């Protein structure tokens, strides 16, 4: 029996449930893992380390193990892994820091093939793994020293183990599923929504025939093992995500484009907006077709293995999205595209179902070709796209500054990526004006004895008052600024606007440059004008 459905009732479904991999399957597994690794390795160190990656490296390098929970419990499992990885003594370059994510992505691609092969057939498995492998969001976060690639791998493994557990109905497989669920939650807190999706998917099987004792044992392991990070997260609240903008249609659109791997950067130009609308329309048609196939199968087959197999992709995608949208609408917004990276395999599965059910092989080839082209175009756009420019900013600062110069960083926590590059390439000794140490206090909220030393207020007013006491200083500021030929700031917004308002008109920009898209990081030499 499987989920309360006998072999006779399953009929042809048993073929999918007990598939034995042959040489072609092993060849495809190796192929997708190799292609995923190659796409993620290409230009792996071209993009600068940014704040979130610098935070991960700082936490991993902190001797006190309690620091693993300093991100509100989020990504604790990844920080622990990163600590061990950096402890091997391979260095701390961008390449070394990001290499584990490359391997997680390669394994994740192979695991999706295994899952789809088990649930469906070789054709669906091939298409799903291919679409995931060429998804630009998948490649982009396979090149980042954060937990996203690890989360995707663990979540996919969780669905695979759950499918085996439902077939074999043994306690040890459900215990393994529970352990993977806990690791997924410790890797990223939103994985809780995917565990909820897994439980909801069981409604497609006969509940009276489920191995409830084994299932509850697995749930018990998941709850017990994930309790520490969940308690920390509950006590911390929304401190670490309060920066997320309120819920909006634009935010939902960006999440959906992210899932399709074609997330154009916001632009006022008509052509990126037009292309993004067209791409979203194509993806919506594919997802809707995949969902319709899943619903139709469930209606025709009733509660069965085949209904559950088709429902996996639907529940995997819809339940977390719906729950996150509901929470974002009434409370704290969660609509950050990268937070939903673990839904990429579900998106690929739904698209694969839609492609495989087209009437002719010609239509299937055309649809698959279009989706692959869209994916690879997104991958090509992502390569070399510098998001912050910290490496270039620090190089400029080190070349232009003199020993003993004062440097002010606004906001203060952006010192982490700056420290990373200064540490890798020491230049002249600089005196940091540190508002955190002299006038600011870190957030004194202790959770299990963990002081949140990595996050503190960044009031531009205090920074400006501190800087105004000096005749000259270097300003490293993470907001766009423009200045005229005379050195007066002509345009600034966000933190930069507030900072310059409090600094007053007595300072001019003697020299400086902006780095990254739209001058996201500015390095400016500020000097006070003599009082007439």
Order of alpha helices (4+ residues) and beta strands (2+ residues): alpha-alpha-alpha-alpha-alpha-alpha-alpha-alpha-alpha-alpha-alpha-alpha-alpha-alpha-alpha-alpha-alpha-alpha-beta-alpha-beta-alpha-beta-beta-alpha-beta-beta-beta-alpha-beta-beta
